[in-house]
C-alpha cells in the first residue's frame, strides 16, 4: 500500500499491543548528500534499530511481567548518525503491531544537551505532505525528505506524538 493512502486507515478498536519504536519506533534515518547536477540522489541508511514486539510470555523465571498499558505520549529519542548529508528521511515501523499506530506532530532537529534541540533546528516531519499518519498493523511508514544539513557522527532528536497511545 502506498504511504499516501495510510492516513485514511483507522482502527475502531482500542490499541492494546503496539510495536512503537522510533529509535525504538524502528526509525531508520536515511541521509543523502550534495550531488552533482547530473547525478541521481540515493539514500544511505545511517542509523537503525530493530523493531520489537511486546513480550509473549507472562513470567520470566518466577517473576511476573506486568501487563501492557496504553499511554498517550510524546516520545523523544536521541540518535547518533554515522553519515552526514543535506537531507534526511525517517522510517517508522508498526511491523510487529496488531493495531494501527497513529503518529502526529513528528519533528526532527539537531541535538543539543540531553534531549534538547539546537535553537531553530527543529523541523516538522510530513507523510505524503500531511502532518500525521496512521500506520496499519504489520507495515512501515516512510516520511517525506527533510532538508537539513547534518554532520557525520552528529546527534539528532526525533519526537513523535501518539494521540491514541502506545
VENGIRA-V234659 format. One record per backbone hydrogen bond with DSSP energy under -0.5 kcal/mol. NH is the residue of the N-H (numbers start at 1). CO is the residue of the C=O. Records with the same first field share a line. If there is no record, write none. Layout:
NH = CO ; CO
This chain:
5 = 2
6 = 3
8 = 5
9 = 6
10 = 8
20 = 18
21 = 19 ; 93
22 = 25
25 = 21
27 = 22
28 = 91
29 = 27 ; 47
30 = 28 ; 89
31 = 44
32 = 87
39 = 36
44 = 31
46 = 29
47 = 29
49 = 27
60 = 63
63 = 60
64 = 62
65 = 58
66 = 64
73 = 71 ; 162
75 = 73 ; 160
77 = 158
79 = 77 ; 156
81 = 79 ; 154
82 = 46
85 = 150
86 = 32
87 = 32
88 = 146
89 = 30
91 = 28
92 = 141
93 = 21 ; 25
94 = 139
97 = 94
98 = 17
101 = 135
102 = 100
103 = 101 ; 133
104 = 161
106 = 131
107 = 159
108 = 123
109 = 157
111 = 155
112 = 116
116 = 113
118 = 110
121 = 118
123 = 108
125 = 106
127 = 130
128 = 126
130 = 127
133 = 103
135 = 101 ; 133
136 = 134
138 = 94
139 = 136
141 = 92
143 = 90 ; 141
144 = 126
146 = 88
148 = 86 ; 146
150 = 85 ; 148
153 = 81
154 = 151
156 = 79
157 = 109
158 = 77
159 = 107
160 = 75
161 = 104
162 = 73
163 = 161
165 = 162
166 = 71
